[in-house]
Amino acid sequence: MNKGLFITLEGGEGSGKSVQCSKLYERLVQRYGDQLVIKTREPGGSTGAELIRKMLLTGEVDRWFPMSEMLLFYAARYDHWRRTILPTILRGGIVVCDRFFDSSVVYQGGGRGIPRKFFHAIHAMFAEIDSEHPFLPDRTYILDIDPRRGVTRSNKRISQFAEKDEKEDRFERIDIAFHEKVREEYFAVLEENPLRCVKIDAGQSIEQIHEDIWQDVETLLSGVTSPGSSHA
């Protein structure tokens, strides 16, 4: 079976993941066309997951207990994986995703203090249910930014929403110590996954960040002779 390509972008609030996802998607579409390349996000990416997204990203900071929050993220992720990501991978397509399970590890794990063993158990369960493809991105770009700068940048972006209930700012309103823990946990993810994860300086210009990512993406694509072909 032809193997697709699954790319994720990670980082703290305001690191520019969404912008870089769009730029990478557009460049891949130029090469392969929009029939074989999709752009998606977490939480979200499927009808059911988008419903859960609003519950997770809006409302009061203490709306959920940490474990409840983690399980909601994984409920959305499983639906997203089965309905959007996995079918695209299995037909040899390319998926560009704004966040995936690393976000849960660093936000609900490092930030909320949930032990790693819970994440390992869920990953093992998913791998057993969906053995067609590893529950794992081929490459993850972690955009690193100072938490204070990132949260300030993110708050400016979401201030365009006039209605308070529409603001997806639940995590931005958590104290800065939480975001510093998230950044530290991303460093741990980088150290533990040197073959999958690549650190990107998010303090650079948008264009330079994109070029840094694209340069590495081309190494992934170098084994693909045509869209949908298998590659190493």
C-alpha positions, 0 to 999 in steps of 0.5 A: 500500500502506498504510504502518505506523509503526515506533517504536524506543527507544534508550539506554544500560544502565538508561535505562528503555527497556523500561518506556517501551516497555511504557507506549507499547505499552499506550497505543497498544493503548488507541487501536488495539487489540492486533491492530494494535500489537506490542511487540518487542525486540532482540536477539530478537523472533523465535524464531531471534533469541531464541536468539541473544539468550542468546549475546550477552547472557550469558557472559563479557565477551570471549566474542566478538570485536567483529566476531563480536558485530556479525554475530551482532546483525545475524543476529538483526536480519535474522530479527526484521525479516523475521518480525516487524517488516516484516510488521506494517509492511506490513499497516499496523500499529504496531511499538514496538521496544526497540532496533534498529540504532542500538544496533549503531552505538553499542555495536559501533561507538562502544564496540567501535571497528568503523568506520561503513563496515561498518554502512553496507554492511549497511544497504545490503544489507538495503535492496536485499534488502527494498525493500518498506520502508526499513530505518529506524524512523519515529521513534527516542527516545533515552533519555539517562542518566549511564552510572554511574547507568544501569549501577547501575540495570540491575544492580539490575534483573537481580540478581533472577536467581539463576543466574549463567548466566541473567543478561543482564548481559554488557554491564553488566560492561564497564568504565564507559569503554565505556558513556561511549563509548556515550553519546557515540555516541548524541549523534552519532546524534542530531546526524546524524539530527535528523528521526528521533531525539528526545532524552529526559531519562531522569533524569525520573520514569517518568510524565514520560518517558512523557508526553514520548514520547507528546506526540511520538508523537501528532504522528506519529499525527496523519496516521493517520485510522484504524488501518492507513491511510497517513500522512506 
